[in-house]
């Protein structure tokens, strides 16, 4: 994975240096403006992503009347393509030159928010419901590909923006906290409000998914995203400008992945957790619509996926520090498996009771999601201890690629399984699903977490090698390496 090309530093103001001796830009000190501005970037992202990730499959099947299996396969294939787009956009953003007063990454957000928001709205065109099936499939294929391409042009530079706002690790950590807060704000707001407005009453007095309502919801989410991105562009200041000059070596990247047990195990475990996370978001929409018939329950269930993160955040770091990240993640994932297993066998009919158990299941699954970035840091340190090479970006990129593959798989799995259990798509009309289909939706929603989270727990327990003791040993090796370098520098 290592490149022989030395990092190339580019600075607009060579006389200005940051605390690490790296290049910096003459600007106001890092502060609350940057934190608020960066937070609103993920508010903007999640106003759109919450709508698309949580509800676009529902819109395609019940709003447009496209069979679930066709939708699932189409979305899966386009998501696979998107995983490689991320790598390309990341390289192009790294190669771009800082513009006076703007930096390298903010111009990407400022320019590409327009096509991204436009395509996000085009995903929900209501008139498509009257088209022939081949035209509908072509429509979702083209618009979903464009959506993912333009998402990359905004989201990848946004992620890289944090490193340009400050070179200090503690300040970057605060940006991460603000980003998570922004994500939670948008996800809770959209998760609660969208189910309240996505339906209309048909001639028989039944609630049915409204393609027109979804279109209006998309316009509102797009407008809120635009305002959020504007705040990000106006309040943030890029202070450091570093270009590595490295080129992606796909062969070395893949070879290194298969030689590093910790990296490979984490990638596979995260793959299954991401599948569960995506399937939970999708399947809960169908569950509360067809099984519980409660849009209030649906809104609360969607919010649970994000509220649990806020509940865990104050305690997760302390728990992991005392007992170990791998050890506690295995326990919490196993706990979630037990909870979802109970939900399956109990065959609950009261959505309130279901939500109580679901909350505890989400707590168990959510702990790993909070810890995953710390897992990646451990893997990066372990890789450095073995190879004596620090490759943060490449390892982060590999895990990001795996997460996109998980998202692609979840889209395909959900659509195919809904088709397998006989789910009937609607086109703006109330459709009565068969008793077997309704029971199948309940089974999918409760059993898939048992399978996915169970596999992830087993991987962490028996394949992933970095427990608390191993991480301490890695830290010892890195400390010795640093001491040797300092001693050699002193002699020189």
Buried (B, 14 or more C-beta within 10 A) or exposed (E): BBBEEEEEBEBBEEEBEBEEEEBBBEBEEBEEBBBBBBBBBBBBBBBBBBBBBBBBBBBBBBBBBBBBBBBBBBBBBBBBBBBEBBBEBBBBBBEBEBEEEBBBBBBBBBEBBEBBBEBBBBBBBBEBBEBEEEEBBEBBBEBBBBBBBBBBBBBBBBBBBBBBBBBBEEBBEBBEEBBBBBBBBBBBBBBBBBBEBBBBEEEEEEBBBBBBBBBBBBBBBBEBBBBBBBBBBEBBBBBBBBBBBBEBBEEEBEEBBEEBBBBBBBBBBBBBBBBBBBBBBBBBBBBBBBBBEBBBBBBBBBBBBBBBBEBBBEEBBEBBEEEBBBBBBBBBBBBBBBBBBBBBEEEBEEBEEBBEBBBBBBBBBBBBBBBBEBBBBBBBBBBBBEBEEBBBBBBBBBBBBBBBBBBBBBBBBBBBBBBEBEBBBBBBBBBEBEEEBBBBBBBBBBBBBBBBBBBBBBBBBEBBEBBBEBBEBBEEBBEEEEEEEEEEEEEE
